Amino acid sequence: MEERATAILRTTSADAARQAMEAAVEGGRDLEFTLTTPNALGLIEEFARRSGLIVGAGTVLLPEEALPPSTRGPLSSCLPSSTKS
């Protein structure tokens, strides 16, 4: 089994996110865009069209934020967790 690392990005700029994740792809990383990043779902759809790349959504708080069915390719969603004290 091949081991891979995932680049996780949180930023306030969709353009900065695209540029940073392009560099991560060139470095052989899979990707996770936090949904606090502007246009995160659009970026996820854009990058998920690439063959052999796993793209995920992070900071998914609501069911409607889950990855859209139109997205192609291997995908993941990351939900924050909490515990009762």
Secondary structure as UniProt FT lines:
FT   STRAND          6..9
FT   HELIX           14..26
FT   TURN            27..28
FT   STRAND          30..34
FT   TURN            35..36
FT   TURN            38..39
FT   HELIX           40..48
FT   TURN            51..52
FT   STRAND          55..58
FT   HELIX           63..65
FT   TURN            69..70
FT   STRAND          75..77
//
